């Protein structure tokens, strides 16, 4: 999730940007508990499932030095 937030930059990410079933808000909470500053803006949208969703943005300048748990 942190990698997704960093890659998204100021555009941010929403649950629609990730595969179905990914609990974005849970991962954001876990990152916040570890001291990562993440903003969340509520925005409305139309379409067949109109409503309100959050856009999450990492508000820190971070650099990934190593990624663990990825297959080669």
PyMOL Python script that loads the backbone (N, CA, C, O; Angstrom):
from pymol import cmd

cmd.read_pdbstr("""\
ATOM      1  N   UNK A   1       0.826  -1.185   0.000  1.00  0.00           N
ATOM      2  CA  UNK A   1       0.000   0.000   0.000  1.00  0.00           C
ATOM      3  C   UNK A   1       0.875   1.254   0.000  1.00  0.00           C
ATOM      4  O   UNK A   1       0.584   2.232  -0.689  1.00  0.00           O
ATOM      5  N   UNK A   2       1.942   1.204   0.780  1.00  0.00           N
ATOM      6  CA  UNK A   2       2.831   2.370   0.814  1.00  0.00           C
ATOM      7  C   UNK A   2       3.414   2.635  -0.568  1.00  0.00           C
ATOM      8  O   UNK A   2       3.488   3.784  -1.001  1.00  0.00           O
ATOM      9  N   UNK A   3       3.825   1.585  -1.257  1.00  0.00           N
ATOM     10  CA  UNK A   3       4.359   1.744  -2.616  1.00  0.00           C
ATOM     11  C   UNK A   3       3.305   2.373  -3.522  1.00  0.00           C
ATOM     12  O   UNK A   3       3.636   3.257  -4.313  1.00  0.00           O
ATOM     13  N   UNK A   4       2.050   1.945  -3.431  1.00  0.00           N
ATOM     14  CA  UNK A   4       0.973   2.509  -4.252  1.00  0.00           C
ATOM     15  C   UNK A   4       0.785   3.993  -3.953  1.00  0.00           C
ATOM     16  O   UNK A   4       0.609   4.795  -4.870  1.00  0.00           O
ATOM     17  N   UNK A   5       0.821   4.358  -2.677  1.00  0.00           N
ATOM     18  CA  UNK A   5       0.667   5.760  -2.288  1.00  0.00           C
ATOM     19  C   UNK A   5       1.821   6.612  -2.814  1.00  0.00           C
ATOM     20  O   UNK A   5       1.607   7.712  -3.323  1.00  0.00           O
ATOM     21  N   UNK A   6       3.028   6.102  -2.689  1.00  0.00           N
ATOM     22  CA  UNK A   6       4.191   6.840  -3.185  1.00  0.00           C
ATOM     23  C   UNK A   6       4.096   7.014  -4.691  1.00  0.00           C
ATOM     24  O   UNK A   6       4.308   8.112  -5.206  1.00  0.00           O
ATOM     25  N   UNK A   7       3.777   5.935  -5.401  1.00  0.00           N
ATOM     26  CA  UNK A   7       3.681   5.998  -6.861  1.00  0.00           C
ATOM     27  C   UNK A   7       2.576   6.938  -7.331  1.00  0.00           C
ATOM     28  O   UNK A   7       2.719   7.589  -8.366  1.00  0.00           O
ATOM     29  N   UNK A   8       1.471   7.016  -6.580  1.00  0.00           N
ATOM     30  CA  UNK A   8       0.338   7.858  -6.973  1.00  0.00           C
ATOM     31  C   UNK A   8       0.644   9.345  -6.799  1.00  0.00           C
ATOM     32  O   UNK A   8       0.057  10.179  -7.489  1.00  0.00           O
ATOM     33  N   UNK A   9       1.543   9.681  -5.899  1.00  0.00           N
ATOM     34  CA  UNK A   9       1.893  11.079  -5.675  1.00  0.00           C
ATOM     35  C   UNK A   9       0.701  11.912  -5.235  1.00  0.00           C
ATOM     36  O   UNK A   9      -0.143  11.444  -4.471  1.00  0.00           O
ATOM     37  N   UNK A  10       0.632  13.141  -5.716  1.00  0.00           N
ATOM     38  CA  UNK A  10      -0.436  14.060  -5.309  1.00  0.00           C
ATOM     39  C   UNK A  10      -1.806  13.656  -5.858  1.00  0.00           C
ATOM     40  O   UNK A  10      -2.832  14.112  -5.352  1.00  0.00           O
ATOM     41  N   UNK A  11      -1.832  12.808  -6.883  1.00  0.00           N
ATOM     42  CA  UNK A  11      -3.110  12.307  -7.412  1.00  0.00           C
ATOM     43  C   UNK A  11      -3.833  11.480  -6.352  1.00  0.00           C
ATOM     44  O   UNK A  11      -5.055  11.553  -6.223  1.00  0.00           O
ATOM     45  N   UNK A  12      -3.073  10.697  -5.599  1.00  0.00           N
ATOM     46  CA  UNK A  12      -3.645   9.853  -4.566  1.00  0.00           C
ATOM     47  C   UNK A  12      -4.253   8.584  -5.130  1.00  0.00           C
ATOM     48  O   UNK A  12      -4.250   8.362  -6.341  1.00  0.00           O
ATOM     49  N   UNK A  13      -4.778   7.751  -4.234  1.00  0.00           N
ATOM     50  CA  UNK A  13      -5.423   6.509  -4.652  1.00  0.00           C
ATOM     51  C   UNK A  13      -6.785   6.373  -3.976  1.00  0.00           C
ATOM     52  O   UNK A  13      -7.045   6.963  -2.928  1.00  0.00           O
ATOM     53  N   UNK A  14      -7.634   5.586  -4.602  1.00  0.00           N
ATOM     54  CA  UNK A  14      -8.941   5.244  -4.048  1.00  0.00           C
ATOM     55  C   UNK A  14      -9.090   3.731  -4.116  1.00  0.00           C
ATOM     56  O   UNK A  14      -8.250   3.047  -4.701  1.00  0.00           O
ATOM     57  N   UNK A  15     -10.138   3.216  -3.532  1.00  0.00           N
ATOM     58  CA  UNK A  15     -10.375   1.774  -3.601  1.00  0.00           C
ATOM     59  C   UNK A  15     -10.595   1.328  -5.046  1.00  0.00           C
ATOM     60  O   UNK A  15     -10.343   0.168  -5.373  1.00  0.00           O
ATOM     61  N   UNK A  16     -11.059   2.223  -5.912  1.00  0.00           N
ATOM     62  CA  UNK A  16     -11.291   1.875  -7.317  1.00  0.00           C
ATOM     63  C   UNK A  16      -9.974   1.644  -8.068  1.00  0.00           C
ATOM     64  O   UNK A  16      -9.980   1.033  -9.136  1.00  0.00           O
ATOM     65  N   UNK A  17      -8.856   2.119  -7.530  1.00  0.00           N
ATOM     66  CA  UNK A  17      -7.557   1.964  -8.181  1.00  0.00           C
ATOM     67  C   UNK A  17      -6.916   0.600  -7.909  1.00  0.00           C
ATOM     68  O   UNK A  17      -5.911   0.252  -8.529  1.00  0.00           O
ATOM     69  N   UNK A  18      -7.488  -0.161  -6.996  1.00  0.00           N
ATOM     70  CA  UNK A  18      -6.888  -1.423  -6.573  1.00  0.00           C
ATOM     71  C   UNK A  18      -7.841  -2.590  -6.841  1.00  0.00           C
ATOM     72  O   UNK A  18      -9.035  -2.381  -7.054  1.00  0.00           O
ATOM     73  N   UNK A  19      -7.318  -3.804  -6.832  1.00  0.00           N
ATOM     74  CA  UNK A  19      -8.191  -4.968  -7.071  1.00  0.00           C
ATOM     75  C   UNK A  19      -9.315  -5.056  -6.039  1.00  0.00           C
ATOM     76  O   UNK A  19      -9.166  -4.628  -4.894  1.00  0.00           O
ATOM     77  N   UNK A  20     -10.428  -5.616  -6.467  1.00  0.00           N
ATOM     78  CA  UNK A  20     -11.582  -5.783  -5.565  1.00  0.00           C
ATOM     79  C   UNK A  20     -11.157  -6.568  -4.328  1.00  0.00           C
ATOM     80  O   UNK A  20     -10.382  -7.520  -4.415  1.00  0.00           O
ATOM     81  N   UNK A  21     -11.663  -6.162  -3.206  1.00  0.00           N
ATOM     82  CA  UNK A  21     -11.388  -6.862  -1.960  1.00  0.00           C
ATOM     83  C   UNK A  21     -10.258  -6.276  -1.138  1.00  0.00           C
ATOM     84  O   UNK A  21     -10.109  -6.633   0.031  1.00  0.00           O
ATOM     85  N   UNK A  22      -9.450  -5.380  -1.713  1.00  0.00           N
ATOM     86  CA  UNK A  22      -8.365  -4.763  -0.957  1.00  0.00           C
ATOM     87  C   UNK A  22      -8.976  -3.737  -0.006  1.00  0.00           C
ATOM     88  O   UNK A  22      -9.678  -2.822  -0.435  1.00  0.00           O
ATOM     89  N   UNK A  23      -8.705  -3.895   1.274  1.00  0.00           N
ATOM     90  CA  UNK A  23      -9.262  -2.999   2.284  1.00  0.00           C
ATOM     91  C   UNK A  23      -8.324  -1.809   2.482  1.00  0.00           C
ATOM     92  O   UNK A  23      -7.505  -1.784   3.400  1.00  0.00           O
ATOM     93  N   UNK A  24      -8.467  -0.836   1.603  1.00  0.00           N
ATOM     94  CA  UNK A  24      -7.566   0.320   1.581  1.00  0.00           C
ATOM     95  C   UNK A  24      -7.554   1.026   2.933  1.00  0.00           C
ATOM     96  O   UNK A  24      -6.484   1.338   3.455  1.00  0.00           O
ATOM     97  N   UNK A  25      -8.717   1.280   3.498  1.00  0.00           N
ATOM     98  CA  UNK A  25      -8.773   2.026   4.759  1.00  0.00           C
ATOM     99  C   UNK A  25      -8.025   1.297   5.870  1.00  0.00           C
ATOM    100  O   UNK A  25      -7.416   1.942   6.723  1.00  0.00           O
ATOM    101  N   UNK A  26      -8.059  -0.031   5.876  1.00  0.00           N
ATOM    102  CA  UNK A  26      -7.329  -0.802   6.894  1.00  0.00           C
ATOM    103  C   UNK A  26      -5.820  -0.616   6.731  1.00  0.00           C
ATOM    104  O   UNK A  26      -5.111  -0.378   7.709  1.00  0.00           O
ATOM    105  N   UNK A  27      -5.332  -0.724   5.498  1.00  0.00           N
ATOM    106  CA  UNK A  27      -3.904  -0.559   5.260  1.00  0.00           C
ATOM    107  C   UNK A  27      -3.462   0.870   5.558  1.00  0.00           C
ATOM    108  O   UNK A  27      -2.364   1.081   6.073  1.00  0.00           O
ATOM    109  N   UNK A  28      -4.294   1.844   5.246  1.00  0.00           N
ATOM    110  CA  UNK A  28      -3.980   3.241   5.564  1.00  0.00           C
ATOM    111  C   UNK A  28      -3.873   3.403   7.083  1.00  0.00           C
ATOM    112  O   UNK A  28      -2.955   4.064   7.571  1.00  0.00           O
ATOM    113  N   UNK A  29      -4.790   2.814   7.821  1.00  0.00           N
ATOM    114  CA  UNK A  29      -4.746   2.881   9.284  1.00  0.00           C
ATOM    115  C   UNK A  29      -3.453   2.265   9.814  1.00  0.00           C
ATOM    116  O   UNK A  29      -2.813   2.831  10.700  1.00  0.00           O
ATOM    117  N   UNK A  30      -3.070   1.112   9.278  1.00  0.00           N
ATOM    118  CA  UNK A  30      -1.825   0.458   9.712  1.00  0.00           C
ATOM    119  C   UNK A  30      -0.609   1.338   9.451  1.00  0.00           C
ATOM    120  O   UNK A  30       0.283   1.429  10.293  1.00  0.00           O
ATOM    121  N   UNK A  31      -0.569   1.984   8.290  1.00  0.00           N
ATOM    122  CA  UNK A  31       0.544   2.877   7.972  1.00  0.00           C
ATOM    123  C   UNK A  31       0.544   4.103   8.880  1.00  0.00           C
ATOM    124  O   UNK A  31       1.600   4.546   9.330  1.00  0.00           O
ATOM    125  N   UNK A  32      -0.628   4.646   9.147  1.00  0.00           N
ATOM    126  CA  UNK A  32      -0.717   5.803  10.045  1.00  0.00           C
ATOM    127  C   UNK A  32      -0.213   5.440  11.441  1.00  0.00           C
ATOM    128  O   UNK A  32       0.456   6.249  12.084  1.00  0.00           O
ATOM    129  N   UNK A  33      -0.524   4.234  11.916  1.00  0.00           N
ATOM    130  CA  UNK A  33      -0.056   3.787  13.230  1.00  0.00           C
ATOM    131  C   UNK A  33       1.459   3.685  13.283  1.00  0.00           C
ATOM    132  O   UNK A  33       2.051   3.734  14.362  1.00  0.00           O
ATOM    133  N   UNK A  34       2.089   3.542  12.122  1.00  0.00           N
ATOM    134  CA  UNK A  34       3.548   3.462  12.050  1.00  0.00           C
ATOM    135  C   UNK A  34       4.187   4.829  11.790  1.00  0.00           C
ATOM    136  O   UNK A  34       5.393   4.922  11.561  1.00  0.00           O
ATOM    137  N   UNK A  35       3.372   5.887  11.827  1.00  0.00           N
ATOM    138  CA  UNK A  35       3.895   7.237  11.723  1.00  0.00           C
ATOM    139  C   UNK A  35       3.892   7.845  10.331  1.00  0.00           C
ATOM    140  O   UNK A  35       4.396   8.952  10.145  1.00  0.00           O
ATOM    141  N   UNK A  36       3.332   7.142   9.342  1.00  0.00           N
ATOM    142  CA  UNK A  36       3.256   7.682   7.991  1.00  0.00           C
ATOM    143  C   UNK A  36       2.083   8.664   7.936  1.00  0.00           C
ATOM    144  O   UNK A  36       0.970   8.327   8.341  1.00  0.00           O
ATOM    145  N   UNK A  37       2.328   9.861   7.443  1.00  0.00           N
ATOM    146  CA  UNK A  37       1.278  10.882   7.356  1.00  0.00           C
ATOM    147  C   UNK A  37       0.531  10.708   6.038  1.00  0.00           C
ATOM    148  O   UNK A  37       1.095  10.886   4.958  1.00  0.00           O
ATOM    149  N   UNK A  38      -0.741  10.358   6.149  1.00  0.00           N
ATOM    150  CA  UNK A  38      -1.595  10.118   4.983  1.00  0.00           C
ATOM    151  C   UNK A  38      -2.849  10.966   5.134  1.00  0.00           C
ATOM    152  O   UNK A  38      -3.560  10.878   6.135  1.00  0.00           O
ATOM    153  N   UNK A  39      -3.108  11.791   4.121  1.00  0.00           N
ATOM    154  CA  UNK A  39      -4.337  12.593   4.142  1.00  0.00           C
ATOM    155  C   UNK A  39      -5.449  11.812   3.446  1.00  0.00           C
ATOM    156  O   UNK A  39      -5.188  10.921   2.638  1.00  0.00           O
ATOM    157  N   UNK A  40      -6.674  12.156   3.769  1.00  0.00           N
ATOM    158  CA  UNK A  40      -7.818  11.544   3.097  1.00  0.00           C
ATOM    159  C   UNK A  40      -8.861  12.628   2.849  1.00  0.00           C
ATOM    160  O   UNK A  40      -9.329  13.293   3.772  1.00  0.00           O
ATOM    161  N   UNK A  41      -9.205  12.783   1.585  1.00  0.00           N
ATOM    162  CA  UNK A  41     -10.230  13.746   1.186  1.00  0.00           C
ATOM    163  C   UNK A  41     -11.448  12.977   0.699  1.00  0.00           C
ATOM    164  O   UNK A  41     -11.319  12.022  -0.067  1.00  0.00           O
ATOM    165  N   UNK A  42     -12.613  13.386   1.136  1.00  0.00           N
ATOM    166  CA  UNK A  42     -13.863  12.745   0.705  1.00  0.00           C
ATOM    167  C   UNK A  42     -14.363  13.478  -0.534  1.00  0.00           C
ATOM    168  O   UNK A  42     -14.517  14.699  -0.525  1.00  0.00           O
ATOM    169  N   UNK A  43     -14.616  12.721  -1.599  1.00  0.00           N
ATOM    170  CA  UNK A  43     -15.096  13.304  -2.852  1.00  0.00           C
ATOM    171  C   UNK A  43     -16.312  12.520  -3.336  1.00  0.00           C
ATOM    172  O   UNK A  43     -16.409  11.309  -3.135  1.00  0.00           O
ATOM    173  N   UNK A  44     -17.228  13.228  -3.971  1.00  0.00           N
ATOM    174  CA  UNK A  44     -18.415  12.555  -4.511  1.00  0.00           C
ATOM    175  C   UNK A  44     -18.159  12.191  -5.964  1.00  0.00           C
ATOM    176  O   UNK A  44     -17.337  12.812  -6.638  1.00  0.00           O
ATOM    177  N   UNK A  45     -18.866  11.187  -6.431  1.00  0.00           N
ATOM    178  CA  UNK A  45     -18.725  10.734  -7.810  1.00  0.00           C
ATOM    179  C   UNK A  45     -20.052  10.206  -8.316  1.00  0.00           C
ATOM    180  O   UNK A  45     -20.897   9.760  -7.540  1.00  0.00           O
ATOM    181  N   UNK A  46     -20.224  10.260  -9.628  1.00  0.00           N
ATOM    182  CA  UNK A  46     -21.442   9.757 -10.258  1.00  0.00           C
ATOM    183  C   UNK A  46     -21.251   8.332 -10.736  1.00  0.00           C
ATOM    184  O   UNK A  46     -20.412   7.596 -10.216  1.00  0.00           O
ATOM    185  N   UNK A  47     -22.034   7.951 -11.727  1.00  0.00           N
ATOM    186  CA  UNK A  47     -21.934   6.612 -12.278  1.00  0.00           C
ATOM    187  C   UNK A  47     -22.970   5.679 -11.688  1.00  0.00           C
ATOM    188  O   UNK A  47     -23.806   6.099 -10.888  1.00  0.00           O
ATOM    189  N   UNK A  48     -22.920   4.422 -12.076  1.00  0.00           N
ATOM    190  CA  UNK A  48     -23.928   3.467 -11.617  1.00  0.00           C
ATOM    191  C   UNK A  48     -23.883   3.221 -10.111  1.00  0.00           C
ATOM    192  O   UNK A  48     -24.888   2.812  -9.529  1.00  0.00           O
ATOM    193  N   UNK A  49     -22.750   3.459  -9.473  1.00  0.00           N
ATOM    194  CA  UNK A  49     -22.633   3.292  -8.024  1.00  0.00           C
ATOM    195  C   UNK A  49     -22.234   4.626  -7.398  1.00  0.00           C
ATOM    196  O   UNK A  49     -21.255   4.711  -6.656  1.00  0.00           O
ATOM    197  N   UNK A  50     -23.002   5.653  -7.707  1.00  0.00           N
ATOM    198  CA  UNK A  50     -22.707   7.007  -7.237  1.00  0.00           C
ATOM    199  C   UNK A  50     -22.635   7.054  -5.718  1.00  0.00           C
ATOM    200  O   UNK A  50     -23.332   6.315  -5.022  1.00  0.00           O
ATOM    201  N   UNK A  51     -21.782   7.931  -5.221  1.00  0.00           N
ATOM    202  CA  UNK A  51     -21.654   8.081  -3.781  1.00  0.00           C
ATOM    203  C   UNK A  51     -20.461   8.939  -3.426  1.00  0.00           C
ATOM    204  O   UNK A  51     -20.077   9.840  -4.172  1.00  0.00           O
ATOM    205  N   UNK A  52     -19.883   8.648  -2.280  1.00  0.00           N
ATOM    206  CA  UNK A  52     -18.734   9.387  -1.776  1.00  0.00           C
ATOM    207  C   UNK A  52     -17.631   8.378  -1.461  1.00  0.00           C
ATOM    208  O   UNK A  52     -17.894   7.314  -0.902  1.00  0.00           O
ATOM    209  N   UNK A  53     -16.412   8.717  -1.820  1.00  0.00           N
ATOM    210  CA  UNK A  53     -15.283   7.862  -1.477  1.00  0.00           C
ATOM    211  C   UNK A  53     -14.104   8.731  -1.043  1.00  0.00           C
ATOM    212  O   UNK A  53     -14.116   9.949  -1.221  1.00  0.00           O
ATOM    213  N   UNK A  54     -13.105   8.096  -0.480  1.00  0.00           N
ATOM    214  CA  UNK A  54     -11.918   8.829  -0.028  1.00  0.00           C
ATOM    215  C   UNK A  54     -10.795   8.689  -1.034  1.00  0.00           C
ATOM    216  O   UNK A  54     -10.635   7.656  -1.685  1.00  0.00           O
ATOM    217  N   UNK A  55     -10.019   9.763  -1.143  1.00  0.00           N
ATOM    218  CA  UNK A  55      -8.784   9.758  -1.911  1.00  0.00           C
ATOM    219  C   UNK A  55      -7.663   9.896  -0.880  1.00  0.00           C
ATOM    220  O   UNK A  55      -7.613  10.868  -0.127  1.00  0.00           O
ATOM    221  N   UNK A  56      -6.769   8.913  -0.859  1.00  0.00           N
ATOM    222  CA  UNK A  56      -5.678   8.890   0.111  1.00  0.00           C
ATOM    223  C   UNK A  56      -4.384   9.344  -0.553  1.00  0.00           C
ATOM    224  O   UNK A  56      -4.073   8.950  -1.677  1.00  0.00           O
ATOM    225  N   UNK A  57      -3.623  10.196   0.178  1.00  0.00           N
ATOM    226  CA  UNK A  57      -2.346  10.704  -0.323  1.00  0.00           C
ATOM    227  C   UNK A  57      -1.302  10.629   0.779  1.00  0.00           C
ATOM    228  O   UNK A  57      -1.569  10.986   1.926  1.00  0.00           O
ATOM    229  N   UNK A  58      -0.117  10.164   0.424  1.00  0.00           N
ATOM    230  CA  UNK A  58       1.003  10.190   1.360  1.00  0.00           C
ATOM    231  C   UNK A  58       1.526  11.620   1.385  1.00  0.00           C
ATOM    232  O   UNK A  58       1.843  12.182   0.337  1.00  0.00           O
ATOM    233  N   UNK A  59       1.618  12.212   2.568  1.00  0.00           N
ATOM    234  CA  UNK A  59       2.027  13.602   2.705  1.00  0.00           C
ATOM    235  C   UNK A  59       3.477  13.738   3.166  1.00  0.00           C
ATOM    236  O   UNK A  59       3.877  14.774   3.699  1.00  0.00           O
ATOM    237  N   UNK A  60       4.252  12.684   2.954  1.00  0.00           N
ATOM    238  CA  UNK A  60       5.653  12.707   3.333  1.00  0.00           C
ATOM    239  C   UNK A  60       6.500  12.423   2.093  1.00  0.00           C
ATOM    240  O   UNK A  60       6.061  11.714   1.188  1.00  0.00           O
ATOM    241  N   UNK A  61       7.704  12.970   2.053  1.00  0.00           N
ATOM    242  CA  UNK A  61       8.643  12.622   0.991  1.00  0.00           C
ATOM    243  C   UNK A  61       9.376  11.362   1.423  1.00  0.00           C
ATOM    244  O   UNK A  61      10.237  11.402   2.302  1.00  0.00           O
ATOM    245  N   UNK A  62       9.028  10.247   0.801  1.00  0.00           N
ATOM    246  CA  UNK A  62       9.614   8.963   1.166  1.00  0.00           C
ATOM    247  C   UNK A  62      10.324   8.350  -0.027  1.00  0.00           C
ATOM    248  O   UNK A  62       9.941   8.563  -1.177  1.00  0.00           O
ATOM    249  N   UNK A  63      11.355   7.591   0.266  1.00  0.00           N
ATOM    250  CA  UNK A  63      12.075   6.843  -0.749  1.00  0.00           C
ATOM    251  C   UNK A  63      12.116   5.386  -0.322  1.00  0.00           C
ATOM    252  O   UNK A  63      12.464   5.086   0.820  1.00  0.00           O
ATOM    253  N   UNK A  64      11.769   4.488  -1.212  1.00  0.00           N
ATOM    254  CA  UNK A  64      11.817   3.065  -0.913  1.00  0.00           C
ATOM    255  C   UNK A  64      13.231   2.579  -1.176  1.00  0.00           C
ATOM    256  O   UNK A  64      13.743   2.698  -2.289  1.00  0.00           O
ATOM    257  N   UNK A  65      13.862   2.028  -0.137  1.00  0.00           N
ATOM    258  CA  UNK A  65      15.220   1.523  -0.264  1.00  0.00           C
ATOM    259  C   UNK A  65      15.222   0.039  -0.621  1.00  0.00           C
ATOM    260  O   UNK A  65      16.104  -0.438  -1.336  1.00  0.00           O
ATOM    261  N   UNK A  66      14.227  -0.681  -0.116  1.00  0.00           N
ATOM    262  CA  UNK A  66      14.150  -2.113  -0.353  1.00  0.00           C
ATOM    263  C   UNK A  66      12.695  -2.547  -0.212  1.00  0.00           C
ATOM    264  O   UNK A  66      11.975  -2.069   0.665  1.00  0.00           O
ATOM    265  N   UNK A  67      12.276  -3.450  -1.077  1.00  0.00           N
ATOM    266  CA  UNK A  67      10.922  -3.979  -0.977  1.00  0.00           C
ATOM    267  C   UNK A  67      11.004  -5.439  -0.573  1.00  0.00           C
ATOM    268  O   UNK A  67      11.632  -6.249  -1.255  1.00  0.00           O
ATOM    269  N   UNK A  68      10.372  -5.765   0.528  1.00  0.00           N
ATOM    270  CA  UNK A  68      10.380  -7.136   1.032  1.00  0.00           C
ATOM    271  C   UNK A  68       9.129  -7.868   0.572  1.00  0.00           C
ATOM    272  O   UNK A  68       8.087  -7.255   0.340  1.00  0.00           O
ATOM    273  N   UNK A  69       9.241  -9.158   0.447  1.00  0.00           N
ATOM    274  CA  UNK A  69       8.082  -9.985   0.157  1.00  0.00           C
ATOM    275  C   UNK A  69       7.664 -10.027  -1.302  1.00  0.00           C
ATOM    276  O   UNK A  69       6.579 -10.523  -1.604  1.00  0.00           O
ATOM    277  N   UNK A  70       8.480  -9.528  -2.215  1.00  0.00           N
ATOM    278  CA  UNK A  70       8.143  -9.570  -3.629  1.00  0.00           C
ATOM    279  C   UNK A  70       8.887 -10.706  -4.316  1.00  0.00           C
ATOM    280  O   UNK A  70      10.078 -10.915  -4.082  1.00  0.00           O
ATOM    281  N   UNK A  71       8.181 -11.430  -5.159  1.00  0.00           N
ATOM    282  CA  UNK A  71       8.814 -12.517  -5.913  1.00  0.00           C
ATOM    283  C   UNK A  71       9.718 -11.928  -6.985  1.00  0.00           C
ATOM    284  O   UNK A  71       9.412 -10.886  -7.565  1.00  0.00           O
ATOM    285  N   UNK A  72      10.810 -12.587  -7.238  1.00  0.00           N
ATOM    286  CA  UNK A  72      11.765 -12.115  -8.257  1.00  0.00           C
ATOM    287  C   UNK A  72      11.258 -12.366  -9.658  1.00  0.00           C
ATOM    288  O   UNK A  72      11.935 -12.031 -10.629  1.00  0.00           O
TER     289      UNK A  72
END
""", "prot")
cmd.dss("prot")
cmd.show_as("cartoon", "prot")
cmd.util.cbc("prot")
cmd.orient("prot")
